[in-house]
Amino acid sequence: MIDLAPIHLVLGPGGAGTSTVAAAGAVGLPQQQGGSGRRGKTLLVSLGRFRDVSAIFGVFASPGEPVPASQQVNILELDTLAMVSQMWGSVRSALTAGELTGTGVPGAGAVVSGLDPEEILGMPGVESLLALRRIRDEAASGEWAQVVIDMSGGVDPFELMRVPQMVADMIERLWPRHRRLAAAADNARIARVVGMVDALVRDCADVDELLFDASGVHVHVVVGVDRDGAASLDRARAVLQVMGLPVSTIVANRVMPEVLSVDAQTPVAPDRSSWLDDQIAAQSAAIDHLRATKDEAEVVCVPWVSGSIDSVVSLRKLGVDLSGGQMAAVGPRAARVERESGSGLDSVYRMTWKQSLPDPSGLQLGRSGDDLMITVSGVRQRIRLPSVLRRCVVLGAFWDAGDLTVRFRPDPDVWPQN
């Protein structure tokens, strides 16, 4: 069994300070991870195009290569365009090799020679998949005590986590496996390309399993201490729940010292009218909201600082702790499946799990083969149904007191007959 390093996903809305928190959290993580016995440095991975993380540490970026940033941390800034270029070069070589001797694909050289790697970027998700595959390889390398992923820089973390399944589905639609195998049987050179495509599909399944393994993945949500921050947390919690990922840490960033110095539950005098007092009151109320909706997550307050954050020393002063512990299963992974009534074809089954819904009117359900398609807060998630429900049709769903229940009835066309 591969011993994967623990992975910490740090995400948050634009402007929340996600990159800074990820960097500070990487610096603060211990070199030895809990009782696993794993020892080594922390790898901080950035998916941003503007090299923000290397600027925070004050080091020169070397895209695609881990760069030492401190005694405990290396940073890896990924150049996805270069990764696509390398992959396309391999496909081009496999197609054109041997054309002069008649063993290549006829005319392939003329077709592919005019294509640039950028054209492949038109296929949604390829860049992100290659980045996730590299992260998987680093986590499995045995070189790192833990891997911290800065999911800022214009990256939509929820879309990023859906990429492996999306790419696998798209490949299957564009070039189904039975057609790939038939093409490979007719031409040895095409077989090389088919092998690369099949490896990519296997990587999709592998990365998808890695991302949603709550035992090895810890999610930390960074939010601003204001009304917008509270709203973004509510949305993030709802989407992460339906994905089956519990939130380990809620990081309230840029908290004023006056708020940190008193109990957040202490009411603020109503006659205060200065701008500073208004901000203190707003932040106190926001922290109250974060603590009230945290579930099992720990709420960490990061102080506002007036100086620049551009060194390991300044990062350590923030005191960000991303260590996190083992979290209980959430969402569909913790669902209860029960027979509600009836028997045989007249049975009614229900599948129930705890689910936040900031906007209940946005809940949408669908069915795709053996999977339930559910949309929460604008993000669609595919959920593999238990075996008994795969032979049923969806009757509908309702949400009550924080529980989402989906009801099913046996499909007479596939239900076993006595």
C-alpha positions in Angstrom: 0.0 0.0 0.0 1.3 3.5 -0.9 2.0 5.6 2.2 0.6 9.0 1.1 1.7 12.1 3.0 -1.2 14.0 4.6 -2.7 16.7 2.3 -3.9 20.0 3.5 -6.2 21.9 1.2 -6.3 25.7 1.9 -9.1 27.5 0.1 -11.0 30.7 0.4 -12.6 33.5 -1.7 -10.5 36.0 -3.5 -9.0 38.6 -1.3 -9.3 36.5 1.9 -5.6 36.1 2.2 -5.6 32.4 1.3 -2.0 32.3 0.0 -0.6 34.0 3.1 -2.5 31.6 5.4 -1.3 28.6 3.4 2.3 29.8 3.6 2.0 30.5 7.3 0.3 27.1 7.9 3.1 25.3 6.0 5.7 27.0 8.2 3.8 26.2 11.4 3.3 22.5 10.6 5.6 20.2 12.6 8.3 18.2 10.7 6.9 15.0 12.2 3.3 14.3 11.5 1.5 12.9 14.6 1.9 9.2 15.3 2.5 8.2 11.6 6.3 8.3 12.1 6.6 10.2 8.9 9.4 12.7 9.0 10.6 15.4 6.6 9.9 18.8 5.2 6.6 20.3 4.2 5.8 20.8 0.5 3.8 23.9 -0.2 2.1 23.7 -3.7 0.8 26.8 -5.5 -1.5 26.6 -8.5 -1.4 30.4 -9.1 0.0 31.8 -12.3 1.6 34.9 -10.7 4.1 33.2 -8.3 2.6 34.8 -5.2 3.9 32.2 -2.8 7.6 32.6 -3.8 7.1 36.4 -3.3 5.8 35.8 0.2 8.9 33.8 1.1 11.2 36.2 -0.8 12.8 33.5 -3.0 13.1 33.0 -6.8 10.5 30.8 -8.4 11.5 27.8 -10.4 8.2 26.5 -11.9 7.9 22.8 -11.8 10.7 22.2 -9.3 10.6 22.3 -5.5 12.5 25.2 -4.2 13.8 25.5 -0.5 12.0 28.4 1.2 13.1 27.6 4.8 14.6 24.8 6.8 11.1 23.2 7.1 9.4 24.2 3.8 9.9 23.7 0.1 7.6 25.4 -2.4 6.4 24.0 -5.7 4.8 26.4 -8.2 3.3 24.5 -11.0 3.6 25.6 -14.7 0.6 23.8 -16.2 1.3 25.0 -19.7 4.7 23.4 -19.6 3.1 20.2 -18.3 0.6 20.2 -21.2 3.5 20.8 -23.7 5.3 17.8 -22.4 2.3 15.6 -22.6 1.5 16.7 -26.1 5.1 16.1 -27.2 4.8 12.5 -26.1 1.5 12.1 -28.0 3.0 13.7 -31.1 6.0 11.5 -31.0 3.9 8.4 -30.6 1.7 9.3 -33.6 4.5 10.4 -36.0 7.2 7.9 -35.1 8.0 5.5 -37.9 5.9 7.3 -40.5 8.7 7.1 -43.1 8.9 3.3 -42.7 5.2 2.9 -43.0 4.6 1.9 -39.3 3.2 5.3 -38.2 -0.2 6.7 -38.7 -0.6 7.8 -42.3 -0.6 11.6 -42.5 -0.3 12.0 -38.8 2.8 14.1 -39.1 1.1 16.7 -41.3 -1.9 16.8 -38.9 -0.1 17.2 -35.6 2.9 19.3 -36.7 0.7 22.3 -37.0 -0.8 22.0 -33.6 0.5 23.8 -30.5 0.2 22.7 -26.9 -2.1 25.7 -26.3 -4.7 24.2 -28.5 -5.1 21.3 -26.1 -6.0 23.8 -23.4 -9.4 24.0 -25.1 -10.2 20.7 -23.6 -11.6 21.7 -20.2 -9.8 20.4 -17.2 -6.6 19.1 -18.7 -4.4 21.7 -17.0 -6.0 21.1 -13.6 -5.8 17.3 -14.0 -2.0 17.4 -14.7 -1.5 19.6 -11.7 -3.5 17.3 -9.5 -1.6 14.3 -10.9 1.7 16.0 -10.0 0.4 16.7 -6.4 -0.5 13.0 -6.2 2.9 12.0 -7.2 4.6 14.3 -4.7 2.3 13.0 -1.9 3.3 9.4 -2.8 7.0 10.1 -3.2 7.9 9.5 0.5 9.9 12.8 0.5 7.5 15.0 2.4 6.0 14.9 5.9 2.9 16.7 4.5 1.7 18.6 1.5 -0.1 21.9 1.7 -2.0 23.1 -1.4 -2.7 26.8 -1.8 -6.0 26.7 -3.8 -6.1 30.5 -4.5 -4.8 32.4 -7.5 -8.0 32.5 -9.5 -8.6 28.7 -9.0 -12.1 27.6 -8.2 -11.4 24.9 -5.6 -14.7 23.1 -6.1 -14.4 23.0 -9.9 -10.8 21.8 -9.4 -11.9 18.9 -7.3 -14.5 17.9 -9.9 -11.9 17.8 -12.7 -10.8 14.2 -12.6 -14.3 12.8 -13.0 -15.2 15.4 -15.6 -12.1 14.6 -17.7 -12.7 10.8 -17.5 -16.3 11.3 -18.6 -15.2 13.5 -21.5 -12.6 11.1 -22.8 -15.1 8.3 -22.7 -17.6 10.3 -24.7 -15.1 11.5 -27.3 -13.2 8.2 -27.6 -14.9 5.3 -25.9 -12.7 2.6 -24.6 -14.0 -0.1 -27.0 -13.1 2.1 -29.9 -9.6 2.9 -28.4 -8.9 -0.9 -28.1 -10.1 -1.5 -31.6 -7.8 1.2 -33.0 -4.9 -0.1 -31.0 -5.4 -3.6 -32.4 -5.0 -2.2 -36.0 -1.9 -0.1 -35.5 1.0 -0.5 -33.0 1.7 3.2 -33.0 -1.9 4.1 -32.1 -1.6 1.5 -29.3 1.1 3.8 -27.7 -1.3 6.7 -27.8 -4.1 4.5 -26.4 -1.8 3.4 -23.6 -1.3 7.1 -22.7 -5.0 7.8 -22.8 -5.8 4.8 -20.6 -3.1 5.8 -18.2 -4.7 9.3 -18.0 -8.1 7.7 -17.3 -6.6 5.6 -14.5 -5.0 8.7 -13.1 -8.4 10.4 -13.1 -9.8 7.6 -10.9 -6.7 7.6 -8.7 -6.7 11.3 -8.1 -10.4 11.4 -7.6 -10.1 8.8 -4.8 -7.2 10.7 -3.2 -9.0 14.0 -3.2 -12.1 12.7 -1.4 -10.3 10.5 1.2 -11.2 12.3 4.4 -8.7 10.2 6.3 -5.8 11.8 4.5 -7.1 15.1 3.3 -7.7 18.0 5.7 -9.7 21.1 4.5 -9.1 24.5 5.8 -11.4 27.4 4.8 -10.0 31.0 5.0 -12.6 33.7 5.3 -12.7 37.4 6.0 -14.2 38.6 9.3 -17.2 40.3 7.8 -20.7 39.5 6.4 -19.2 38.4 3.1 -16.8 36.0 4.9 -19.7 34.4 6.8 -21.6 33.9 3.5 -18.7 32.4 1.7 -18.1 30.0 4.6 -21.8 28.9 4.5 -21.5 28.2 0.8 -18.1 26.4 1.2 -19.5 24.2 4.0 -22.5 23.2 2.0 -20.5 22.2 -1.1 -17.8 20.4 0.9 -20.5 18.5 2.7 -22.1 17.2 -0.4 -18.6 16.2 -1.6 -18.1 14.3 1.6 -15.2 16.4 2.9 -15.4 17.7 6.5 -13.9 21.1 7.3 -11.0 20.7 9.7 -10.3 24.4 10.3 -12.0 27.7 9.8 -9.4 30.5 9.6 -10.7 33.9 10.4 -8.1 36.2 8.8 -7.1 39.7 9.6 -8.8 40.0 13.0 -8.2 43.3 14.8 -6.2 43.1 18.0 -9.1 44.7 19.9 -11.3 41.8 18.9 -8.7 39.2 19.9 -8.1 40.8 23.3 -11.7 40.4 24.5 -14.2 37.5 24.6 -16.0 37.5 21.2 -19.2 36.9 23.1 -19.0 40.3 24.9 -21.6 42.7 23.5 -20.4 46.0 22.1 -21.9 49.2 23.6 -24.6 50.5 21.2 -23.5 54.2 21.5 -20.2 53.6 19.8 -20.1 55.5 16.5 -16.5 55.7 15.4 -15.4 53.8 12.3 -13.0 51.7 14.4 -15.7 50.7 16.9 -18.0 49.8 14.0 -15.4 47.5 12.6 -14.7 45.9 16.0 -18.4 45.3 16.4 -18.8 43.8 12.9 -15.8 41.5 13.4 -17.0 40.3 16.8 -20.4 39.5 15.3 -18.8 37.7 12.4 -16.7 35.5 14.7 -19.8 34.7 16.7 -21.4 33.5 13.5 -18.3 31.4 12.6 -18.2 29.7 16.0 -22.0 29.0 15.8 -21.7 27.2 12.5 -18.3 25.5 12.9 -19.7 21.9 13.4 -16.5 20.0 14.6 -14.1 22.4 12.9 -11.7 24.5 14.9 -12.0 28.3 14.5 -8.6 29.9 14.3 -8.2 33.7 14.4 -5.3 35.2 12.5 -4.4 38.8 13.6 -4.3 41.8 11.3 -0.8 43.1 10.9 0.3 46.5 9.6 3.7 45.5 8.2 4.4 43.4 5.1 4.5 39.6 5.3 7.5 38.6 3.2 9.6 36.3 5.4 9.5 33.2 7.4 9.7 35.2 10.6 6.7 37.3 9.7 4.7 34.2 8.7 5.5 32.5 12.0 4.1 35.5 13.9 0.7 34.9 12.4 0.5 31.6 14.5 -1.5 29.7 11.9 -2.1 26.0 12.9 -3.2 23.6 10.2 -2.4 20.4 12.0 -6.0 19.3 12.2 -7.2 15.9 13.5 -9.3 13.0 12.1 -12.8 14.2 11.2 -16.0 12.2 11.1 -17.5 11.4 7.7 -20.0 13.9 6.4 -22.5 14.3 3.6 -23.4 11.3 1.4 -20.5 9.3 2.9 -22.4 9.3 6.2 -25.8 8.8 4.6 -28.4 6.4 6.2 -30.4 4.2 3.7 -33.7 2.8 5.1 -36.8 1.2 3.7 -39.6 3.7 4.5 -42.6 1.6 3.6 -44.0 -1.2 1.5 -42.3 -4.3 0.1 -41.2 -5.5 -3.3 -42.1 -3.2 -6.1 -44.2 -1.2 -3.8 -41.3 -0.3 -1.5 -40.2 3.2 -0.8 -36.5 3.8 0.2 -34.9 6.9 1.5 -31.4 8.1 1.7 -30.7 10.8 4.4 -27.7 12.9 5.4 -26.9 16.1 7.2 -26.7 18.9 4.6 -26.3 22.6 4.8 -28.4 24.6 2.3 -27.7 28.3 2.2 -30.1 28.5 -0.7 -32.7 25.7 -0.6 -34.2 26.9 -3.9 -31.0 26.1 -5.7 -31.1 22.4 -4.8 -31.4 20.2 -8.0 -31.4 16.5 -8.5 -30.8 14.3 -11.5 -29.8 10.7 -12.3 -27.0 9.4 -14.5 -26.7 5.6 -14.6 -25.8 4.3 -11.1 -25.1 7.8 -9.8 -27.2 10.6 -8.2 -26.5 14.1 -9.6 -27.1 16.8 -7.0 -26.5 20.5 -7.3 -25.9 22.5 -4.1 -24.9 26.2 -4.1 -24.2 26.1 -7.8 -21.9 23.1 -7.7 -23.0 19.8 -9.2 -21.7 16.6 -7.6 -21.9 13.0 -8.7 -22.8 10.6 -5.9 -22.4 6.8 -6.3 -25.6 5.2 -5.0 -25.7 2.1 -2.8 -26.5 -1.1 -4.7 -30.1 -1.3 -3.7 -30.8 2.2 -4.9 -29.2 1.7 -8.3 -32.2 -0.4 -9.2 -34.6 2.4 -8.2 -36.0 5.6 -9.6 -35.9 8.9 -7.8 -39.3 10.0 -6.4 -38.1 13.4 -5.0 -36.3 15.0 -2.1 -37.0 17.3 0.8 -34.9 19.2 3.3 -35.9 19.6 6.9 -34.0 20.7 10.0 -30.7 20.3 8.3 -31.4 16.8 6.9 -31.6 16.2 3.2 -33.7 13.1 2.3 -34.0 11.6 -1.2 -36.8 9.1 -1.8 -36.6 6.2 -4.2 -39.0 3.5 -5.6 -37.9 0.2 -7.3 -37.7 0.3 -11.1 -39.8 -2.6 -12.3 -37.6 -3.0 -15.4 -34.5 -3.9 -13.3 -35.9 -4.9 -9.9 -35.3 -8.6 -9.1 -38.6 -10.6 -9.4 -39.3 -13.5 -7.1 
